[in-house]
Amino acid sequence: MVYCQTTIGIKSKGRGVHDITSYISSIKEISTIKIGLCHLFIKHTSASITLSEQYAKRNMETILFNKLVPESHAYVHNYEGSDDMPAHGKCVLVGSEFTIPISNG
């Protein structure tokens, strides 16, 4: 059994849903794996990670997330700015990790 652990640095682009496919695809070790799992974990509590179609991006931002966790609500926790608590709320809803299967790299 072979294991590989890689840390990827992604510069913050601010609020919103961002496609990180190119970052994941650039992990060279993935191409050498015939069958396995890729576990993705985001280390920050004000960010979340999920798997979705690129076409769903606008709907996720404007309809889903902003209605479930409104940016304009008067949250008590706002030490790091007005977007901090909504980001924590979205992380609770979406999560900070998921696993995808790898077949033939």
N, C-alpha and C positions, 0 to 999 in steps of 0.2 A: 504494500500500500504506500502511495506517495502523497505527501502533503506539501502545500505551498501556502505561504502567507505573504500578502503584499499590502502595503499601505499606499493609498492614492491621495494626493493632495489636490483638492479642487477649490479654486478661488471663489469666494462668495460672489454671487451675482445679485444679491439682495432678495427681496420677496419674490415669490412666484414658484412655478413649476418649471424645473430645468431638466433637460435631457442630458444624461451622463453616459449614454451608450458608448460614445467614443473613448471615454476613460476606461470603461470596463473592457472594451474590445482591445485596447492597447496593452493589456496584461499578457506578455509574451508566453508565460507558462500555460495559459489556457489552451493555446493551440497544440500543446503536446499531450493533452489529456484525452484519452480515448473514451473513458466513461468515468463520471465523477459528479461532484457537487461544487457549486460556487456559492459561498455564503457571503452576503454583503451586509455590512454593519456600519452605521454612521455614528460617529463618536459624540456628536453635539446634541444637546437636549433641545435646542431651538431649531432643529432640522429633522426631516423625516425622509424615508426612502420607500419607494414602492415600484411595482412593475405595472405599466399601463401602455396603451397605444399612444403614439405621438398625437394622433388626432383628438384625443380626449383632453389634451392639455388645457385648452381654453375653458372647456366645461368644468374641469376640476377646479381651476382657479376662480372663475367668476360665479359659478352656480353652486358647486358643492362646498368648497372650503370657506368661501366668504359668507355663505349663509349659515353654515354650521358653527363657524368660529369667526364672527364679524371682527373686522379690524377696528371699527369705530366704537366698540363697547368700552365702558369705563372700568377696566380691569384694575384690581388692587395691585397686582404684581406688574410693575412697569419700570423697574429700576434701570433696565438696559434699553429703554425706548418703547415707543408705542406699539411696535411690532413684536415685542418679546413674548408677551403672554399669548397672543394669537398663534405664534410659532410653536409654543409649548403645547397648546391645545391641538393643533394639527398633528404634532408628533404623537400625541396620545391616541388620536383617531387612526392615523396611518401606520405608525410604528417606526422602529429604527433599524429593522433588519428583515431580510428574507433570503431564501435559498432557491437557486435555480439549478436544474440538471444540466450537465455537460455531456454531449455525445459527439465524438470525433472532433474535439477542439472547436 
